[in-house]
Amino acid sequence: MSPKPTPSDGEPISRGSSVAASAGLGVFAAAIGYLLTYLLVGSDVREMFGEDVAQWKGVAWYFYEAHMVDVEASGQVGSFSGTRVLDLIAESGADPLYAIPPLVLVAVGAFLAVRWSVTDLGEAVIAGAPVTIGYAAVISLGAIVAESTTEASAFGIETTSSIAPVLVPAIVLGGVMYPLVFATAGAAIGAVVNAQ
């Protein structure tokens, strides 16, 4: 195993540069995954929620569900409250969304392995695992800003409702586990291809 990844031009790059590049591609992977989700379900969001919810937030909920992260709707009327888990993908029949995050992350990992001429599993982990840094940052921030809250008052009774991805699973499952598994797997696939 060589100590540093080397791009296809043959010059070694520093460990810090490789981590930064991988993290940057993690941000890119999250953005591409979200945009593909937007293309597939943007119109469904408009039909389902109308003008009550910003379209980009509704698409984000689908994106989080594609990472197996629950999206919860909670409401409170006076002293009564309740919470339920939405199942947007099943309701819309958009099951192909589940394939978007893994495919994008595998592609990013494979790209890194091919670009850096990775040929063994240790180098593949070094190339693919840091994708998690950028991906987790985007997913974590997105889970916070994708929350939609409405408040109203009538006859002295306060009502509030909120829809948002569940934060801890969004960070752990969507932000860490998905890129750690799939980007590293993509880098390993790239390493196998390079070794032949």
C-alpha positions in Angstrom: 0.0 0.0 0.0 1.4 3.4 -0.9 1.3 6.1 1.8 -0.5 8.7 -0.3 -3.1 8.5 -3.0 -1.9 9.6 -6.4 -4.0 11.2 -9.1 -4.0 9.7 -12.6 -1.1 12.1 -13.5 1.1 10.2 -11.1 2.1 12.9 -8.6 1.3 12.0 -5.0 -1.1 14.3 -3.1 -1.0 15.1 0.6 -3.2 13.3 3.1 -4.9 16.6 4.0 -5.6 17.4 0.3 -7.1 14.0 -0.2 -9.4 14.4 2.8 -10.4 17.9 1.7 -11.1 16.6 -1.8 -13.2 13.7 -0.5 -15.1 15.9 1.9 -15.8 18.4 -1.0 -17.1 15.6 -3.1 -19.4 14.6 -0.1 -21.0 18.1 -0.4 -21.3 17.6 -4.1 -22.8 14.1 -3.7 -25.5 15.5 -1.3 -26.3 18.3 -3.7 -26.6 16.0 -6.7 -28.8 13.6 -4.7 -31.1 16.4 -3.7 -31.3 17.8 -7.2 -32.1 14.3 -8.7 -34.8 14.0 -6.0 -36.2 17.4 -7.0 -36.4 16.4 -10.6 -38.3 13.3 -9.7 -40.8 14.6 -7.1 -40.8 18.4 -7.4 -44.3 18.4 -9.0 -45.6 15.8 -6.4 -44.6 18.2 -3.6 -46.4 21.1 -5.3 -49.6 18.9 -5.6 -49.4 17.4 -2.1 -48.6 20.6 -0.1 -49.6 23.4 -2.4 -48.4 26.8 -1.3 -48.5 25.8 2.4 -44.9 24.4 2.3 -41.9 25.7 0.4 -41.3 23.3 -2.4 -37.6 22.9 -1.6 -38.5 21.8 1.9 -41.0 19.2 0.7 -38.4 17.8 -1.7 -35.9 17.6 1.2 -38.4 15.5 3.2 -38.4 13.0 0.3 -34.6 13.1 0.2 -34.4 12.3 3.9 -36.9 9.4 3.5 -34.7 8.1 0.7 -32.0 7.8 3.4 -34.5 5.8 5.6 -34.8 8.8 7.9 -38.3 9.3 9.4 -40.0 12.6 8.7 -42.4 13.5 11.5 -45.4 15.8 11.5 -46.4 17.1 14.9 -49.2 19.3 15.9 -50.6 20.9 19.0 -54.0 22.4 19.6 -54.3 24.0 23.0 -53.0 21.4 25.4 -53.5 18.4 23.0 -50.6 17.3 20.9 -49.7 14.4 18.6 -47.0 13.2 16.3 -47.1 10.9 13.3 -44.5 9.7 10.9 -45.1 10.6 7.2 -44.5 8.0 4.5 -44.2 10.3 1.5 -42.3 8.0 -0.8 -44.8 5.1 -0.4 -47.8 7.5 -0.8 -46.4 8.9 -4.0 -45.1 5.6 -5.5 -41.6 7.1 -5.9 -39.7 4.0 -4.7 -36.8 4.7 -7.1 -35.8 7.5 -4.8 -34.4 4.9 -2.4 -31.7 4.2 -5.0 -30.5 7.8 -5.5 -28.3 8.2 -2.3 -26.5 4.9 -2.7 -25.9 5.3 -6.4 -24.6 8.8 -6.1 -22.3 7.9 -3.2 -20.9 4.8 -4.9 -20.2 6.8 -8.0 -18.4 9.5 -6.0 -16.3 6.8 -4.2 -15.5 5.1 -7.5 -14.5 8.4 -9.1 -12.1 9.2 -6.3 -10.5 5.7 -6.6 -10.1 6.0 -10.3 -8.8 9.6 -10.1 -6.2 8.7 -7.5 -5.3 5.4 -9.0 -6.2 3.5 -5.9 -5.4 -0.2 -6.1 -6.0 -1.7 -2.7 -8.6 -1.7 0.0 -6.7 0.4 2.5 -6.3 3.2 0.0 -10.0 2.8 -1.0 -11.0 3.5 2.6 -8.7 6.5 2.8 -10.3 7.8 -0.5 -13.9 7.0 0.3 -14.5 7.4 4.0 -13.8 11.2 4.2 -16.7 11.8 1.8 -18.7 11.4 5.1 -17.4 14.7 6.4 -18.9 16.9 3.6 -22.0 14.7 3.3 -22.7 14.7 7.0 -22.4 18.5 7.1 -24.9 19.0 4.4 -27.4 16.4 5.7 -27.1 17.8 9.3 -27.7 21.4 8.3 -30.4 20.3 5.9 -32.3 18.5 8.6 -32.5 21.7 10.6 -33.5 24.1 7.8 -36.0 21.7 6.2 -38.3 22.1 9.2 -41.6 23.7 8.3 -43.6 25.2 11.2 -47.0 27.0 11.2 -48.7 28.8 14.1 -52.2 30.1 14.4 -54.6 31.4 17.0 -58.4 31.4 17.0 -60.7 32.2 19.8 -57.8 32.2 22.2 -56.7 28.7 21.3 -53.1 28.4 20.0 -52.3 25.9 17.3 -48.9 24.9 16.0 -47.8 22.3 13.5 -44.4 21.2 12.3 -42.9 18.8 9.8 -39.2 17.9 9.8 -36.8 15.0 9.5 -35.9 13.4 12.8 -32.6 15.1 13.6 -30.5 12.3 15.2 -31.3 9.6 12.6 -30.7 12.2 9.9 -27.2 12.9 11.2 -26.3 9.3 12.1 -28.0 7.3 9.4 -28.2 9.7 6.5 -25.2 11.8 7.2 -22.7 9.3 8.5 -23.7 5.7 7.7 -24.8 6.1 4.1 -21.6 7.9 2.9 -19.3 5.7 5.0 -20.8 2.5 3.6 -21.5 3.5 0.0 -18.7 5.9 -0.8 -16.2 3.5 0.6 -17.8 0.6 -1.3 -17.6 2.7 -4.5 -13.9 3.4 -3.8 -13.3 -0.3 -3.2 -15.0 -1.1 -6.6 -12.8 1.5 -8.2 -9.7 0.0 -6.6 -10.6 -3.5 -8.0 -11.0 -2.0 -11.4 -7.7 -0.2 -11.2 -5.9 -3.3 -9.9 -6.8 -5.2 -13.1 
